[in-house]
Amino acid sequence: MAKIGIFFGTDTGNTRRVAKDIASLLGPDLAAKPVNIRNAGVEDLLNYEFLILGAPTYGEGELPGLATGNATESWAEFLPKLEDHDFSGKTVAIYGLGNQKSYPDEFVSAMLYLYDSFKKCGATIIGGCSTEGYKFKLSKAVVDGRFVGLALDQENQKDLTNERLDAWLKIIQPAWA
């Protein structure tokens, strides 16, 4: 079994594409095939020592889910299921997608919900990134001056995605090496 589970929540394709890119960069011996969170249970995540989790930010800094117009359940419905589960000993890295120009006051804010939920369950969170190179006003996902994970803007800075992914994977790679 692969060491790293990759789970994402989306009703469109960008977050899924990034998950597939991450899996491809890590290779099949290291990373499992990415799974949409609507098709997973808490036990599926608990099967891995290392997790990479992805979420886009919807509207006013919200997670994807039925309330945001998704056709199916997503992170908004999944996170409450984590209650009473222990993720101690698990290492989690988060990536988030957002749009700095259209939503400058909520850029990648949905990452904070993943961060808070998994941290509350005892997981170690890694992979925080600098806010340099982004043009936004506010993000809930900035803690102590840094994003809680990798921030990506596929609408306005798609040309930087591969470079940012490569750099981020080098940062988090020592956790499973």
N, C-alpha and C positions, 0 to 999 in steps of 0.2 A: 504494500500500500504506500502511496505517496505520502511524504511528510507534511505537506502544506495543503490545507483545504482553502479553496477560493469560493466565496459566496458573495453574490451581488443581488441587489434589488432594483428592478427597473421595469417599466412597461414599454420602453422604447429601446433603442439599440446601443447608444454610446457607452453606457456603463458595462454592458455585456461585452462589447468589443474590447474595452480596456481590460476586462477580466481575462478574455481570451489572449490578449497580447501579453499579459503578465504570465499566464500559464505557458505560453510559447517561449518566452524569454527564460523561464526557469527550467523548462523541459519536463517531460512526462515522468521521469524518475523522481523528481522533486515535488512537482505540483500535480494535484488531482485536476480532473476536468472541472472547469467552473460550473457552479450550480446556482440557478436563480433561487433566492431564498423562499419564494412561494412553493418550491418543490422540496423543501428541506424541513427537518424537525430539529429540535435542540440536540438530540442525540447524534445527529449527523455531524454537527459542529464539534461536539465533545469527542468524536472519534479522532480528531487531529490535535497534535501538540501545538501546531502553528496555524494561524488563520490569517487570511487576507480578505478583508471585507470592503465592499464598495457600495456607494449609494449616491444618487444624484440628489440635488436639492430642488424641491418643488416650491413654487409660489413664495410665500412669506417665510422661507426657511424651514420648510416641512420635509419630512420623510416621504418617500413614495408609499402609497397605500390607497385603499378604497376611497378615503375621504378627499384625496387629492385628484380623484378622477381616474385612477388606474382601473383597468378592466379586471384585474385580479389582486389578491392580497399581496403584500410586500413587507418591507421592514416595519411599517407602522403597526401591522398586525402581528408580526413575529416577535418584536422586542418584549412585549408583555409576557410572552411564554418563557423568557429567561428567568423570571422570578423563581427563587428557591433552587436555582441550579448553580453549581460551583465550577467556575472556570479557573480556579487557582492552578498554577502550573501551566496554563495555556498562555501563549504569546500571540497577540493580535496586532496587525498592522491595518490601517484604514486608508482608503482613498475615496475621494469625493469629487463629483462633477458639479460645476455651477457655471453661471454666466455673469461675468464681472460687469458688463455694460448694461444688460437688461435688469439685473438684480444686484446692484452694487451694495445694498444694505443687508443682504442675506447670503453673500457669496459662500458657497459650500457649507453652509450652516448645518446641514443634515449630518455631517460627520460627527458633530458633538453628541448627537443622540446615540450613535453607535459607541463612541468613546465612553460616555457616561454609563451606558447600560452594561457594557462588558467590564469596565473597571469596577463597577458596583458588584459584579459577580466574581471578582477576584483575579481577572485576567491582567497580565502585564501588557501595557500598550506601548508599542514602539513605532518609530517612523515619522515622528513629528518633523515638519519642514518649515523653513523660513518663509516669510511673507514677501520677501523681496522678489521683484519681477512681476508682481500682480498689481492691478489698478482697481481697487474696490474701496468702499467706504467702511463697511462693517461686516464681520463674520462672527457668529457664535462659536465657530470652530477654531478661533484663535485663543489659545490659553497660554499665559505667560509669554506673550509676544510671538508665538509660533502656531502654525496650523497643527492640529492634533494628528494629521496624516498628510497624505499627498493630495494637493489641490490641483485639479485639472479643469481647464476651460476649453472644451472642444468647439465652441462657437467662435471664440475670439483669439485663442492662442493654440490652436490645434498643431501648428508647426513646432511647438515646444514640447508636445506630449512625449515623444520618444526619448528625447533628451532627459526630461524630468523623470520618466519611468526608469531609465537606466540608472540615473543618479540615486533615486530612491531605493531601488533594489540593492544597490551596493551598500546603502546605509543599513538596511534591515537584514541583509544576508548573514552577518555574523551570528544572528540569533539561532539559526538552524545549521550553521556550519560545524 
